[in-house]
Amino acid sequence: MPGLDFNALLQAEGIDPRNVVVLRHRPYEPALRRLFPWLIAERRELFDAYQRTHGRPVESSVERAAYVASFFGHEAGKALFVGLYRVAGQARISRDQYWAMPEHQQLAALGMVGMNERDACLLFELESLAAMSEWSGRLVCGWPGLERAWRRWAGNNVFPVHAIAEENLLVAPMPSWRDLVVDWGQLQVLPSSWRAALRQWRGVYYIRDRGSGKGYVGSACGQENLLGRWLNYAASGHGGNRLLRGLDPDRFGFSILQLVAQDTAMDEVVALEQSWKLRLHTREPDGLNRN
């Protein structure tokens, strides 16, 4: 889109770019960075909690700004628009208050390191605006200057518009069940479209523990099928399976071995499960199945 720039879009909404600090979020924690697009798309309350606190340099910029334009660093040199926020207030909180917030505890479970080196920080009240919300996840802009400098004053920079995608770029289409591999952390923020598919699928699944290289075979044909079973692992880490208890679920990868028809009898599904255990040698001591 030659000549079009993000500041022109702000001005069209009656917002002075000189009052806008632009943030390009890209978590440095590998686990959280992998989940971040889904977290933005599906758990906006966690994303909003994430951007309400910052390190000192960014904190001082947000403190002086009237608005925050949030982007996600999805590609080198580019930024994907998330939303526009009004800075409605701030409060200083202690480290204990920071970690007492349920959202920060959930983010820590997803890999966020958070505030551990400071005794206190500013907690900003960011009011989400309807302006430009239809471009969330679709508007791609260029990011000026150094990649690692993830804040800019809009009025001092040019953010050329590269594209406005037809579909939301935060959530990729779900792959074929044969190619699907999902980490344990991803189970907790699965996109709604992926959940809908897993809710319809029943069959035999595989869990690989990357720490030991051992595997576990299970089956799902009950309420909500694969989705229900996998969400059980998301909640507990072990799904009630004894040999999975005590292992680090962050090292688990989930995949599907075989799908079956919706009207397949439970004893047939269990028979398939036992066959896969035999072929993949997942019974102890070689694997993680107790029986």
Secondary structure as GFF3:
##gff-version 3
##sequence-region A 1 291
A	DSSP	alpha_helix	6	12	.	.	.	ID=ss1
A	DSSP	three_ten_helix	17	19	.	.	.	ID=ss2
A	DSSP	beta_strand	20	25	.	.	.	ID=ss3
A	DSSP	alpha_helix	30	42	.	.	.	ID=ss4
A	DSSP	alpha_helix	44	50	.	.	.	ID=ss5
A	DSSP	alpha_helix	56	64	.	.	.	ID=ss6
A	DSSP	beta_strand	67	75	.	.	.	ID=ss7
A	DSSP	beta_strand	78	94	.	.	.	ID=ss8
A	DSSP	alpha_helix	95	100	.	.	.	ID=ss9
A	DSSP	alpha_helix	102	109	.	.	.	ID=ss10
A	DSSP	beta_strand	120	128	.	.	.	ID=ss11
A	DSSP	three_ten_helix	133	135	.	.	.	ID=ss12
A	DSSP	beta_strand	139	142	.	.	.	ID=ss13
A	DSSP	beta_strand	151	153	.	.	.	ID=ss14
A	DSSP	three_ten_helix	154	156	.	.	.	ID=ss15
A	DSSP	beta_strand	161	164	.	.	.	ID=ss16
A	DSSP	three_ten_helix	177	179	.	.	.	ID=ss17
A	DSSP	beta_strand	181	183	.	.	.	ID=ss18
A	DSSP	alpha_helix	184	187	.	.	.	ID=ss19
A	DSSP	alpha_helix	192	200	.	.	.	ID=ss20
A	DSSP	beta_strand	202	209	.	.	.	ID=ss21
A	DSSP	beta_strand	215	220	.	.	.	ID=ss22
A	DSSP	alpha_helix	225	236	.	.	.	ID=ss23
A	DSSP	three_ten_helix	249	251	.	.	.	ID=ss24
A	DSSP	beta_strand	252	260	.	.	.	ID=ss25
A	DSSP	alpha_helix	266	280	.	.	.	ID=ss26
###
